[in-house]
Each structure stands twice: as C-alpha cells, then as structure tokens.
Amino acid sequence: MPGVKNLLALICLLVLVLAIAAGVRSASSWDQLEWNYTRSGLVAGPVRTQTGKYVINLSRGEVAFVVVREDWSQDVGGTAKHFYFFSGSPRNLIALPSPQFVHNEQFAGFQFYSLNLPSVPVPGAQADVHAIVLPLWPLLLTAIPPALWLRRRRATRARGFPMAAPESRI
C-alpha cells in the first residue's frame, strides 16, 4: 500500500497548495465563476422554461457554491448555456439574515442557506437559491498526510556513509 499512501500525500499536497493560493488571492479580490443555462419549450406541466445558474464565489478566505433555479410559465424560445467570470473588490460571502430565508444554518464560518427570491425577468415567478459557504482554513488539515509521508520517508532512508570499521590485518 505504499503507492496509495504516496498518491494520497500528493493529492493532499496539491489541495493544500491550491487552498493557500486561493486564500492569498481571495484576501485582495472577489472572484466568481458562473455557468448559466436556459431550457425552453418544455411541454410537461405549467413550466415552459427553466433557467438556472451554478456559481462558485471566492473572497476573504471563503468559497461559496450557489445554485439558482427559476421555472417560468412563458416560453422564451431556444436553449442557451454560458460561462462567465467576474472579479472585483473583496466582499463577505456569508449571507446576512433575511425574511426571504427558507433555511439558514451558520456555524464557525460555515453556512448553508436556501431562500426564495422574486424573479427579475418574469414578474410573479420565484427563484430558488441554495448555497453553501465554506471557509478555506479547514483545508490546512490536508498538510498532515504529506508531513507524515515526509517523516516516514526520512526515517526509512539511509543517510551518509556506512560506519563499519575496516578489518585489521595484524
């Protein structure tokens, strides 16, 4: 099983390096990667168009994963998929309490919430938002497997020159 332990240590080291880079980047900026989709012409039920987005936000040592979905009774025609990247000044990703929250759990920098918002393009429609916010500091625990791997490797590796004395020929 040494190959699996080496692979685990390598993956943990990669996650650690990425977490440190993300933490350094997020201290000075806010980044958002967003994928939007629209599916139109749905025949089943009152819903004729579904729109949604998957969003990853990174700012101030936190990462947020957000899913937004809207169901419209109108048919807007066509199907679309788009990627967007936004960047700006740092902002807090923890959502403040609001009467629109359906569910909100927050503890030690972690947050899970879901809420219903009025749809902007279609009056009367609702947007369902589900999000989870995670701090980056727990990813520092991924430093443990590489440290154990390095400690084990140093203990099993031979160091220096052999210390056996040459035989005397007297």
LINTAJO-V718044 format. One record per helix or strand. SS is the DSSP state (H for helix, E for strand). FROM is the first residue (numbers start at 1). LEN is the number of residues. If there is no record, write none. Layout:
[[SS FROM LEN] [SS FROM LEN]]
//
This chain:
[[H 2 27] [E 30 11] [E 49 11] [E 62 11] [E 80 9] [E 101 7] [E 110 9] [E 126 10] [H 137 20]]
//
